[in-house]
Amino acid sequence: MTLTKTDEKRTNADETPTPTIVEGRPSKTKDDSKVVVDEQPSESKPTDTSETIIVDWDGPQDPENPKMWKYKDKWAATAIVSMFTFISPVSSSMVAPATGTIADQFGITSTVQLAMVTSIFVLAYAVGPLILGPLSEIYGRSRVLQGANMFYLVWNLVCGFAQNEGQLIGFRFLAGLGGSAPLAVGGGVLGDVWLAEERGKAIAVYSLAPLLGPVVGPIAGAWIAQRSTWRWVFWSTSIVDAAIQVAGIFFLRETYAPFLLERKAQRIRKSLATDPEKAGLDVHVKTVFDGEHRSWRAIFSKALTRPFVLFVKEPIAQVIGLYMAFVYGIFYLFLTTIPTVFADVYHQAPGIAGLNYLALGVGLSLASQINARYMDKIYVYYKAKNGGVGEPEFRVPSMILGSIILPVGLFLNGWAAEKAVHWIVTDIGMAFIGAGVILTFQSMQTYVVDCFTLHAASALAAVSCLRSFAGFGFPLFAPTMYDHLGFGVGNSILAAVSIGIGVPAPILFWKYGKSIRGASKYARKSP
């Protein structure tokens, strides 16, 4: 048999490769992108002993291809990843209502230092994905997710035994490093298993988890702080995370296509090593994703630098990263200031004040479910109008709605608290903020995954880095801002910035997103 080189630079994971295993001796043909097989027996000279085997999926419906899995398997992977993504952010904010007790025990008097006890966890979110996201493209999604979660579990448990402020901040940073993995790798898992027209619902569930977690956390944390010791804030989340870890071991299968095909290639190499007919041949076994230089050092170096390259060279990653940073910063600013608002303005006890987080959760949940129902329908509608060709820009409409709802919520919440209007009005403003945040997050995360399908983990790592710095920094200046400006003026400034960034961004993506992707090295090109 005779074989030409296959196209080794496949970047669009939405297209399922069709050949299985093609083997033979390389020869030159005019079309270097197709597999050409000569059915006649090879009569090459005895000195020609080079042979190449290209490993791919067993046809377009190969059940081993994650995109061809049964729906129950796809949703099992989505559910496990979403649970990983939920429990870590619970820890990020669950300590917020207990910071007063921690301050009394450790003698913390600075508002910045006290805010850092909560936000240092989010700072680790900026660092962890830059390493863990690319590592998942080398060692597989499942290994990295479960290994990082175990790292988070250990250090989160240790937080409950901290004896001073420095230990608590250090342990929380280490726990955040492990807990950051789902934020980068989770989107890659969904890109691996779902087709573009199916992906909206899955990402709606996944993107709700990191935002709903910080809402549920403070509600539980407030009652724990009021009824027990603050140390149980960490011990209780560790117990829940241990259960999720066990579920992940049994139900989370590997999803990354290049890693799975490399496993397949390794099995073929082992079988060839024991085949006496192949003993004298120089056999090269490669996958369709392999480049010309396939070494672990080269792959490791490229994967670790890719998030930085994406952020520096990709305008898509820069614009989305900037806006997501602002939205995420606002979200964590509210998570850390809600106890102060309802304690100082409405004079509520910690447990009752914590229940106001439910308003944020209602906005997040309702908007998420509505968006999940219509996001894929909107995508399919515009795909049909576009001649059956899907574009990432078809995710933009919900981003437009989110960019309008968010500043409305900021104005309403800020001035209701400033004038001490009934607490329900302040909560309604928080619900609008939650709805605006989740609509923006879901559309932008889906847009990133659609653009950078194969390298989704690296792209999400690049985007999440800046947003995590904002999630760390915003709560630090919030107390000073509100002390000097008040809740009304302070929120009005945030709303004005939200309008200035949020309104033009979706319009730019809708009009120029396709041309920007056309000039990109990593983004998926339109057919």
C-alpha positions as CSV (number, residue, x, y, z in Angstrom):
1,M,0.0,0.0,0.0
2,T,1.1,3.6,-0.7
3,L,0.2,6.5,1.6
4,T,0.6,10.3,1.3
5,K,0.9,12.4,4.4
6,T,-2.4,13.4,5.9
7,D,-3.3,16.9,6.8
8,E,-1.6,17.1,10.2
9,K,-2.7,20.6,11.1
10,R,-6.3,19.8,11.9
11,T,-7.6,22.5,14.2
12,N,-11.3,22.4,14.1
13,A,-12.5,19.8,16.6
14,D,-16.1,20.1,15.4
15,E,-15.1,18.2,12.3
16,T,-15.0,14.5,13.1
17,P,-12.0,12.8,11.3
18,T,-13.1,9.9,9.1
19,P,-10.1,7.5,8.5
20,T,-9.2,4.9,11.1
21,I,-5.7,3.6,10.6
22,V,-3.9,4.0,7.4
23,E,-0.6,2.4,6.9
24,G,2.0,2.2,4.2
25,R,5.1,3.8,2.8
26,P,5.0,7.5,2.1
27,S,5.0,8.7,-1.5
28,K,4.4,12.1,-3.2
29,T,1.1,13.0,-4.8
30,K,-0.3,16.2,-6.1
31,D,-2.9,16.5,-3.4
32,D,-1.1,16.3,0.0
33,S,-4.2,16.7,2.0
34,K,-5.9,13.4,1.1
35,V,-5.1,9.8,2.0
36,V,-4.4,7.8,-1.2
37,V,-4.2,4.1,-0.9
38,D,-2.9,1.8,-3.7
39,E,-4.7,-1.5,-3.4
40,Q,-1.9,-3.3,-5.4
41,P,0.8,-5.1,-3.4
42,S,3.9,-3.0,-2.7
43,E,7.0,-4.0,-4.6
44,S,9.4,-1.6,-3.2
45,K,13.1,-2.3,-2.9
46,P,14.3,-4.2,0.2
47,T,16.2,-1.1,1.4
48,D,12.9,0.9,1.6
49,T,11.8,-0.1,5.1
50,S,10.1,3.1,6.2
51,E,6.4,2.8,7.0
52,T,3.9,5.3,8.5
53,I,0.7,4.6,10.4
54,I,-1.8,7.5,10.8
55,V,-4.2,7.0,13.7
56,D,-7.7,8.5,13.6
57,W,-11.3,7.8,14.7
58,D,-13.0,4.7,13.3
59,G,-15.3,6.7,11.0
60,P,-17.6,9.7,11.6
61,Q,-19.7,7.7,14.1
62,D,-16.9,6.2,16.2
63,P,-18.4,5.8,19.8
64,E,-14.9,6.5,21.2
65,N,-15.0,10.0,19.8
66,P,-16.4,12.1,22.7
67,K,-18.5,14.1,20.3
68,M,-20.3,10.9,19.3
69,W,-20.9,9.7,22.9
70,K,-24.4,9.0,24.1
71,Y,-26.3,12.0,25.6
72,K,-26.3,10.4,29.0
73,D,-22.4,10.2,28.9
74,K,-22.1,13.8,27.7
75,W,-24.4,15.0,30.4
76,A,-22.5,12.9,33.0
77,A,-19.3,14.6,32.0
78,T,-21.0,18.1,32.1
79,A,-22.5,17.4,35.5
80,I,-19.3,16.3,37.1
81,V,-17.3,19.3,35.7
82,S,-20.1,21.6,36.8
83,M,-19.9,20.2,40.3
84,F,-16.2,20.7,40.4
85,T,-16.8,24.3,39.1
86,F,-19.5,24.9,41.8
87,I,-17.7,23.8,45.0
88,S,-14.5,25.8,44.5
89,P,-16.3,29.2,44.2
90,V,-18.4,28.2,47.2
91,S,-15.2,28.3,49.2
92,S,-14.1,31.6,47.6
93,S,-16.9,33.6,49.2
94,M,-18.3,31.3,52.0
95,V,-15.9,32.9,54.4
96,A,-17.1,36.5,53.7
97,P,-19.9,36.5,56.4
98,A,-17.4,35.1,58.9
99,T,-14.7,37.7,58.4
100,G,-15.8,39.7,61.4
101,T,-15.3,36.7,63.7
102,I,-11.9,36.0,62.1
103,A,-10.9,39.6,62.5
104,D,-11.7,39.4,66.2
105,Q,-9.8,36.2,66.8
106,F,-6.7,37.2,64.8
107,G,-6.7,40.9,65.6
108,I,-7.2,42.2,62.0
109,T,-8.0,45.9,62.0
110,S,-7.3,46.8,58.3
111,T,-10.2,46.6,55.9
112,V,-7.9,45.8,53.1
113,Q,-6.4,42.9,55.0
114,L,-9.8,41.7,56.0
115,A,-11.0,41.8,52.4
116,M,-7.9,39.9,51.3
117,V,-8.9,36.9,53.5
118,T,-11.8,36.5,51.0
119,S,-10.4,37.7,47.7
120,I,-6.9,36.0,47.9
121,F,-8.7,32.8,46.8
122,V,-9.7,34.5,43.6
123,L,-6.1,35.8,43.0
124,A,-5.1,32.1,42.7
125,Y,-7.7,31.8,39.9
126,A,-5.5,34.2,37.8
127,V,-2.4,32.0,38.2
128,G,-3.7,28.4,38.2
129,P,-5.5,28.3,34.8
130,L,-2.4,29.5,33.0
131,I,-0.7,26.3,34.1
132,L,-3.5,23.8,34.5
133,G,-5.3,24.7,31.3
134,P,-2.4,23.8,29.0
135,L,-1.5,20.8,31.1
136,S,-4.9,19.4,30.3
137,E,-3.9,19.5,26.6
138,I,-0.9,17.4,27.4
139,Y,-2.0,15.0,30.1
140,G,-5.7,15.0,29.5
141,R,-8.6,16.8,31.0
142,S,-9.7,14.2,33.6
143,R,-6.3,13.7,35.2
144,V,-5.7,17.4,35.6
145,L,-9.2,18.1,36.9
146,Q,-9.1,15.4,39.5
147,G,-5.5,16.0,40.6
148,A,-6.0,19.7,41.0
149,N,-9.3,19.1,42.9
150,M,-7.4,16.8,45.3
151,F,-4.8,19.6,45.8
152,Y,-7.7,22.1,46.6
153,L,-9.3,19.6,49.0
154,V,-6.2,19.2,51.1
155,W,-5.4,22.9,51.5
156,N,-9.1,23.9,52.0
157,L,-9.2,21.4,54.9
158,V,-6.0,22.8,56.3
159,C,-7.5,26.4,56.3
160,G,-9.7,25.2,59.1
161,F,-6.7,24.7,61.3
162,A,-5.0,28.1,60.6
163,Q,-3.6,29.8,63.7
164,N,-3.0,33.3,62.4
165,E,-3.9,35.6,59.5
166,G,-0.8,34.8,57.5
167,Q,-1.4,31.0,57.6
168,L,-5.1,31.5,56.6
169,I,-4.2,33.8,53.6
170,G,-1.4,31.4,52.5
171,F,-3.5,28.3,52.8
172,R,-6.4,29.9,50.9
173,F,-4.2,30.9,48.1
174,L,-2.9,27.3,47.7
175,A,-6.5,26.0,47.8
176,G,-7.4,28.5,45.1
177,L,-4.7,27.2,42.9
178,G,-6.2,23.7,42.9
179,G,-9.8,25.1,42.8
180,S,-9.0,27.1,39.6
181,A,-8.7,24.0,37.3
182,P,-12.4,23.7,36.5
183,L,-12.6,27.3,35.4
184,A,-10.1,26.7,32.6
185,V,-10.4,23.0,31.9
186,G,-14.2,22.7,32.3
187,G,-14.9,24.7,29.1
188,G,-12.4,22.5,27.2
189,V,-14.3,19.4,28.3
190,L,-17.6,20.9,27.0
191,G,-15.9,21.8,23.7
192,D,-14.6,18.2,23.5
193,V,-18.0,16.5,23.9
194,W,-20.6,18.8,22.5
195,L,-21.3,19.9,18.9
196,A,-21.6,23.6,18.3
197,E,-25.4,23.5,17.9
198,E,-25.7,21.5,21.1
199,R,-23.2,23.4,23.3
200,G,-25.3,26.3,24.5
201,K,-27.4,24.3,27.1
202,A,-24.3,22.6,28.5
203,I,-22.3,25.8,28.9
204,A,-25.4,27.5,30.4
205,V,-25.2,24.9,33.2
206,Y,-21.5,25.0,33.5
207,S,-21.2,28.8,33.5
208,L,-23.9,29.1,36.2
209,A,-21.9,27.0,38.6
210,P,-19.0,29.4,39.3
211,L,-21.5,32.3,39.8
212,L,-24.1,30.4,41.8
213,G,-21.4,28.9,44.1
214,P,-20.4,32.2,45.5
215,V,-24.1,33.0,46.2
216,V,-24.8,29.7,48.0
217,G,-21.5,29.9,50.0
218,P,-22.2,33.1,52.0
219,I,-25.8,31.9,52.9
220,A,-24.4,28.8,54.5
221,G,-21.3,30.7,55.8
222,A,-23.5,33.3,57.6
223,W,-25.4,30.7,59.6
224,I,-22.2,28.7,60.3
225,A,-20.6,31.9,61.6
226,Q,-23.6,32.7,63.7
227,R,-24.2,29.2,65.2
228,S,-20.7,27.6,65.2
229,T,-17.0,28.4,64.6
230,W,-15.7,29.9,61.4
231,R,-13.5,26.8,61.0
232,W,-16.5,24.8,60.0
233,V,-16.8,27.0,56.9
234,F,-13.8,25.2,55.5
235,W,-14.4,21.7,57.0
236,S,-18.0,21.6,55.6
237,T,-16.9,22.4,52.1
238,S,-14.1,19.9,52.3
239,I,-16.7,17.1,53.1
240,V,-18.8,18.0,50.1
241,D,-15.8,18.2,47.8
242,A,-14.6,14.8,48.9
243,A,-18.0,13.4,47.7
244,I,-17.6,15.2,44.4
245,Q,-14.1,13.8,44.0
246,V,-15.3,10.2,44.4
247,A,-18.0,10.9,41.8
248,G,-15.4,12.2,39.4
249,I,-13.3,9.1,39.8
250,F,-16.2,6.9,38.7
251,F,-18.0,9.0,36.1
252,L,-15.6,11.5,34.5
253,R,-14.0,10.0,31.4
254,E,-11.2,11.5,29.4
255,T,-12.5,13.8,26.6
256,Y,-9.5,15.4,24.9
257,A,-9.3,14.0,21.4
258,P,-5.5,14.3,20.8
259,F,-4.9,12.6,24.1
260,L,-7.3,9.8,23.3
261,L,-5.9,9.2,19.9
262,E,-2.4,9.2,21.4
263,R,-3.5,6.4,23.7
264,K,-4.7,4.5,20.7
265,A,-1.4,5.1,18.9
266,Q,0.5,3.8,21.9
267,R,-1.5,0.6,21.8
268,I,-0.6,0.2,18.2
269,R,3.1,0.8,18.9
270,K,3.0,-1.9,21.6
271,S,1.3,-4.4,19.2
272,L,3.8,-3.6,16.4
273,A,6.7,-4.2,18.8
274,T,5.7,-7.8,19.2
275,D,4.8,-8.4,15.6
276,P,7.6,-10.4,13.9
277,E,6.4,-9.2,10.4
278,K,7.2,-5.6,11.3
279,A,10.5,-6.3,13.1
280,G,12.6,-5.1,10.2
281,L,10.6,-2.0,9.4
282,D,11.1,1.6,10.5
283,V,7.5,2.1,11.6
284,H,6.2,5.6,12.5
285,V,2.9,5.8,14.3
286,K,1.3,9.2,14.4
287,T,-2.1,10.7,15.1
288,V,-3.9,13.2,12.9
289,F,-3.2,15.9,15.4
290,D,0.6,15.3,15.4
291,G,2.8,18.0,13.9
292,E,6.2,17.4,12.3
293,H,8.0,17.8,15.6
294,R,6.4,15.5,18.1
295,S,8.3,15.6,21.4
296,W,7.0,16.1,24.9
297,R,9.4,19.0,25.5
298,A,8.1,20.8,22.5
299,I,4.5,20.1,23.4
300,F,5.0,21.1,27.0
301,S,6.7,24.4,26.0
302,K,4.1,25.3,23.4
303,A,1.1,24.5,25.6
304,L,2.4,26.5,28.6
305,T,3.1,29.6,26.6
306,R,-0.1,29.4,24.5
307,P,-2.4,31.2,27.0
308,F,0.1,34.2,27.1
309,V,0.4,34.2,23.3
310,L,-3.4,34.0,22.9
311,F,-3.9,37.0,25.2
312,V,-1.1,39.1,23.6
313,K,-1.9,38.4,19.9
314,E,-5.6,37.7,19.9
315,P,-7.9,40.7,19.9
316,I,-10.9,38.4,20.7
317,A,-9.2,37.2,23.9
318,Q,-8.3,40.8,24.8
319,V,-11.7,42.3,24.4
320,I,-13.6,39.5,26.1
321,G,-11.0,39.3,28.8
322,L,-11.3,43.1,29.6
323,Y,-15.1,43.0,29.8
324,M,-15.3,39.7,31.7
325,A,-12.7,41.2,34.1
326,F,-15.0,44.2,34.8
327,V,-18.1,42.1,35.2
328,Y,-16.4,39.5,37.4
329,G,-14.9,42.3,39.5
330,I,-18.4,43.8,40.1
331,F,-19.7,40.4,41.0
332,Y,-17.1,39.8,43.7
333,L,-17.4,43.4,44.9
334,F,-21.0,42.7,45.7
335,L,-20.3,39.3,47.3
336,T,-18.0,41.0,49.8
337,T,-20.1,44.1,50.5
338,I,-23.5,42.6,50.9
339,P,-23.0,41.8,54.6
340,T,-21.9,45.4,55.2
341,V,-24.9,46.9,53.4
342,F,-27.5,44.8,55.2
343,A,-25.8,45.0,58.6
344,D,-25.2,48.8,58.6
345,V,-28.1,50.1,56.5
346,Y,-30.8,47.6,57.4
347,H,-29.4,46.4,60.8
348,Q,-29.9,42.7,60.1
349,A,-28.1,39.9,61.9
350,P,-25.5,37.9,60.0
351,G,-27.8,34.9,59.3
352,I,-30.7,37.0,58.1
353,A,-28.3,39.3,56.1
354,G,-26.9,36.2,54.4
355,L,-30.3,35.4,53.0
356,N,-30.2,38.4,50.8
357,Y,-27.7,36.5,48.6
358,L,-30.7,34.6,47.4
359,A,-31.7,37.7,45.4
360,L,-28.5,37.4,43.5
361,G,-29.0,33.7,43.1
362,V,-32.6,34.2,41.7
363,G,-31.3,36.6,39.1
364,L,-28.5,34.2,38.1
365,S,-30.7,31.1,38.0
366,L,-33.7,32.6,36.1
367,A,-31.6,34.3,33.5
368,S,-29.4,31.2,33.1
369,Q,-32.4,28.9,32.5
370,I,-34.1,31.3,30.0
371,N,-30.8,31.8,28.2
372,A,-30.1,28.0,28.1
373,R,-33.5,27.5,26.5
374,Y,-33.0,30.1,23.7
375,M,-29.2,30.3,23.1
376,D,-29.1,27.1,21.0
377,K,-32.3,28.1,19.2
378,I,-30.9,31.5,18.3
379,Y,-27.7,29.8,17.1
380,V,-29.6,27.3,14.9
381,Y,-31.8,30.1,13.5
382,Y,-28.9,32.2,12.3
383,K,-27.0,29.1,11.1
384,A,-30.0,28.2,8.9
385,K,-30.0,31.8,7.5
386,N,-26.3,31.5,6.9
387,G,-26.6,28.5,4.6
388,G,-26.1,25.9,7.3
389,V,-22.8,27.4,8.4
390,G,-22.5,28.2,12.1
391,E,-20.5,31.2,13.4
392,P,-19.4,32.0,17.0
393,E,-21.0,35.5,16.5
394,F,-24.4,33.8,16.7
395,R,-23.9,33.7,20.5
396,V,-23.8,37.6,20.7
397,P,-27.6,38.4,21.1
398,S,-27.7,37.3,24.8
399,M,-24.6,39.4,25.5
400,I,-26.4,42.5,24.2
401,L,-29.3,41.8,26.7
402,G,-26.8,41.3,29.6
403,S,-25.0,44.5,28.9
404,I,-28.3,46.4,29.3
405,I,-29.6,44.6,32.4
406,L,-26.4,44.9,34.4
407,P,-26.2,48.8,34.7
408,V,-29.9,48.9,35.4
409,G,-29.3,46.6,38.4
410,L,-26.3,48.7,39.6
411,F,-28.3,51.9,39.6
412,L,-31.3,50.4,41.4
413,N,-29.3,48.6,44.0
414,G,-26.9,51.5,44.8
415,W,-29.5,54.2,45.2
416,A,-32.0,52.0,47.1
417,A,-29.3,51.2,49.7
418,E,-28.2,54.9,49.7
419,K,-31.7,56.1,50.6
420,A,-32.4,53.1,52.8
421,V,-35.5,52.2,50.8
422,H,-37.1,48.9,51.8
423,W,-34.7,46.0,51.5
424,I,-36.7,44.3,48.8
425,V,-35.9,47.1,46.3
426,T,-32.2,46.6,47.0
427,D,-32.6,42.9,46.5
428,I,-34.4,43.4,43.2
429,G,-31.4,45.5,42.0
430,M,-29.2,42.5,43.0
431,A,-31.3,40.2,41.0
432,F,-30.9,42.4,37.9
433,I,-27.1,42.4,38.5
434,G,-27.1,38.6,38.8
435,A,-29.1,38.3,35.5
436,G,-26.8,40.7,33.7
437,V,-23.7,38.9,34.9
438,I,-24.8,35.4,33.9
439,L,-26.1,36.5,30.5
440,T,-22.8,38.1,29.7
441,F,-20.7,35.2,31.1
442,Q,-22.7,32.5,29.2
443,S,-22.5,34.2,25.9
444,M,-18.8,35.2,26.2
445,Q,-17.7,31.7,27.4
446,T,-19.6,30.0,24.6
447,Y,-18.2,32.4,22.1
448,V,-14.6,31.7,23.3
449,V,-15.2,27.9,23.1
450,D,-16.7,28.2,19.6
451,C,-13.8,30.3,18.5
452,F,-10.9,28.2,20.0
453,T,-12.5,24.7,20.2
454,L,-9.3,22.6,20.2
455,H,-7.4,25.1,22.4
456,A,-10.5,26.1,24.4
457,A,-8.7,25.4,27.7
458,S,-5.8,27.7,26.9
459,A,-8.1,30.4,25.6
460,L,-10.3,30.3,28.7
461,A,-7.1,30.4,30.8
462,A,-6.0,33.6,29.0
463,V,-9.5,35.2,29.4
464,S,-9.9,34.1,33.0
465,C,-6.5,35.5,34.1
466,L,-7.5,39.1,33.8
467,R,-11.0,38.6,35.3
468,S,-9.5,36.9,38.3
469,F,-7.2,39.8,39.0
470,A,-10.3,42.0,38.9
471,G,-12.2,39.6,41.2
472,F,-9.2,39.9,43.6
473,G,-8.8,43.7,43.3
474,F,-12.3,45.1,43.3
475,P,-13.2,44.0,46.8
476,L,-10.1,45.6,48.1
477,F,-11.0,49.1,47.1
478,A,-14.8,48.7,47.6
479,P,-14.9,49.7,51.3
480,T,-12.9,52.9,50.6
481,M,-15.0,53.8,47.6
482,Y,-18.3,53.4,49.4
483,D,-17.0,55.2,52.5
484,H,-16.1,58.2,50.4
485,L,-18.8,58.2,47.7
486,G,-21.7,56.3,49.2
487,F,-23.5,53.4,47.7
488,G,-25.5,55.5,45.2
489,V,-22.6,57.4,43.5
490,G,-20.3,54.4,43.8
491,N,-22.7,52.1,41.9
492,S,-23.5,54.9,39.4
493,I,-19.8,55.1,38.4
494,L,-19.7,51.3,38.0
495,A,-22.9,51.4,35.9
496,A,-21.4,54.2,33.7
497,V,-18.3,52.1,33.1
498,S,-20.5,49.1,32.4
499,I,-22.3,51.0,29.7
500,G,-19.1,52.3,28.2
501,I,-17.6,48.9,27.8
502,G,-20.5,46.5,27.6
503,V,-22.7,48.2,25.0
504,P,-20.0,48.6,22.2
505,A,-18.4,45.2,22.8
506,P,-21.3,42.9,21.4
507,I,-21.8,45.3,18.5
508,L,-18.1,45.0,17.6
509,F,-18.2,41.2,17.8
510,W,-21.3,41.0,15.7
511,K,-20.0,43.2,12.9
512,Y,-16.2,42.5,13.0
513,G,-15.9,39.2,14.8
514,K,-15.6,37.1,11.7
515,S,-12.9,39.2,10.1
516,I,-10.9,39.2,13.4
517,R,-11.1,35.4,13.5
518,G,-10.0,35.3,9.9
519,A,-6.7,36.9,10.9
520,S,-6.2,34.6,13.9
521,K,-3.8,31.8,14.1
522,Y,-5.7,29.8,16.7
523,A,-9.4,30.8,16.2
524,R,-11.6,28.5,14.1
525,K,-12.0,29.8,10.6
526,S,-15.4,29.9,8.9
527,P,-15.8,27.3,6.1
